[in-house]
Amino acid sequence: MDDTPPQGMRTRAVHAGEAPDPATGASAPNIVMSTTYVVDEPVAFSALDQDEAAPFVYTRWGNPTVRQLERKLAALEGAEACLAYASGMAASAALLLGTLSAGDRLVVSDTNYPGTAELVRHTLPRFGIEVAPVDTSDLEAVASAVPGARLVWIETPANPILRLADIAAIAALSHRAGAELAVDSTFATPVATRPIELGADYVVHSLTKYVGGHGDAVGGAVLGRAAPLAALATEATIHYGGVLSPFNAWLIMRGAATLPLRMAAHSAGAQQVAEFLEAHRAVTAVVYPGLASHPQHDLARRQMDCFSGMLTFAVADGPGVADRMRKQLEVFHYAVSLGHHRSLIWFMPTDELMTSTYALAGRQLESYRRFAGEGIFRVSIGLEDPADLVADLATVLR
Ligand SMILES: *Cc1c(COP(=O)(O)O)cnc(C)c1O
């Protein structure tokens, strides 16, 4: 047993997983773009015969730059292992298709990243997988849905409405029912929440967002225990083939080094903007886990070490204000995505999302509307001076 206490988050973000190049002493990680590797010992030609200690053979099976990023992410999440993918969706698809089989039941948050929501609703049933979308902020609803489930999939805070799910409670419920728990922790990042410490079996990230942090590289990751991830590496990485480019791994690794510092700034900025919006007379609602008015603020305080940089707000005339934003905003970019150093804003009308993606009714639709009303602006607070962000928003709110 190694009982050295783990290094702090900032030290791990900078150093974990990276090693100076043994040939040149280069301090920064090399980008190894080679697709193949010269070997000097016999190596099996099938990926099924490889293991973690084997030399690199072919970049889809493993790459030195990608491997360094995977080790850094595992150290940040406190996970035994990590697999990087070409995008957050490639990571999610790898985990879902790599663990579920025909006849299995998936319990999934009824509101989450639209790509995931559409994949589980439109694709998985074609393979004979039963999908049960539930409001995962409601523990009774989760408890009645988990019997017979193979996997439970939650996202917290959930895109786009910033509703939370209680990871520790859902891990306990899932395990009691013989199911495993996967958490899409993209909005939280390991700086705010470490789902594995709370009992989750798998963590998924879109590295495109906070971990990369600069809006210039798409990537994803799955983290968890070594044995299931070794199985997933063969089936879902090597055979489905959605591997991360070494160049993107290098960019994302560079971003990850400053993740703790950036999350502190994203959080502080979001708190300031949220408080400005809450006091503005043209704003009808603000949702931010760091506000005492968030319906799950107590859970946020228990489960999150910082409240991240995502907030939503509503106004009386959403489409009209969105129109002014596209023409008049000078600091914010009116654009999708999130977690970048640039602040981003996007309007999300509730009816449109119900038709395209979530198809909620009854109590589930009511819960969505409690957070989002007729529509919300989803705001990703970047690293600019919060006073400039406030001034920019003030020009379009009246
Ligand atoms: C963006 C996002 C994804 C998908 O990631 P890509 O890198 O765009 O494929 C999945 N989950 C969440 C919560 C996201 O924000």
Ligand as a Chemical Component Dictionary entry (heavy atoms), coordinates in Angstrom:
data_LIG
# 
_chem_comp.id                   LIG 
_chem_comp.type                 NON-POLYMER 
_chem_comp.pdbx_formal_charge   0 
_chem_comp.three_letter_code    LIG 
# 
loop_
_chem_comp_atom.comp_id 
_chem_comp_atom.atom_id 
_chem_comp_atom.alt_atom_id 
_chem_comp_atom.type_symbol 
_chem_comp_atom.charge 
_chem_comp_atom.model_Cartn_x 
_chem_comp_atom.model_Cartn_y 
_chem_comp_atom.model_Cartn_z 
_chem_comp_atom.pdbx_ordinal 
LIG C1 C1 C 0 -20.381 18.852 -24.949 1  
LIG C2 C2 C 0 -20.868 17.805 -24.041 2  
LIG C3 C3 C 0 -20.841 16.455 -24.408 3  
LIG C4 C4 C 0 -20.382 16.019 -25.786 4  
LIG O1 O1 O 0 -19.028 16.336 -25.966 5  
LIG P1 P1 P 0 -18.359 16.601 -27.426 6  
LIG O2 O2 O 0 -16.921 16.772 -27.052 7  
LIG O3 O3 O 0 -19.003 17.805 -28.001 8  
LIG O4 O4 O 0 -18.632 15.368 -28.223 9  
LIG C5 C5 C 0 -21.290 15.523 -23.506 10 
LIG N1 N1 N 0 -21.749 15.881 -22.288 11 
LIG C6 C6 C 0 -21.792 17.163 -21.896 12 
LIG C7 C7 C 0 -22.330 17.491 -20.541 13 
LIG C8 C8 C 0 -21.371 18.168 -22.751 14 
LIG O5 O5 O 0 -21.426 19.439 -22.364 15 
# 
loop_
_chem_comp_bond.comp_id 
_chem_comp_bond.atom_id_1 
_chem_comp_bond.atom_id_2 
_chem_comp_bond.value_order 
_chem_comp_bond.pdbx_ordinal 
LIG C1 C2 SING 1  
LIG C2 C3 SING 2  
LIG C2 C8 DOUB 3  
LIG C3 C4 SING 4  
LIG C3 C5 DOUB 5  
LIG C4 O1 SING 6  
LIG O1 P1 SING 7  
LIG P1 O2 DOUB 8  
LIG P1 O3 SING 9  
LIG P1 O4 SING 10 
LIG C5 N1 SING 11 
LIG N1 C6 DOUB 12 
LIG C6 C7 SING 13 
LIG C6 C8 SING 14 
LIG C8 O5 SING 15 
# 
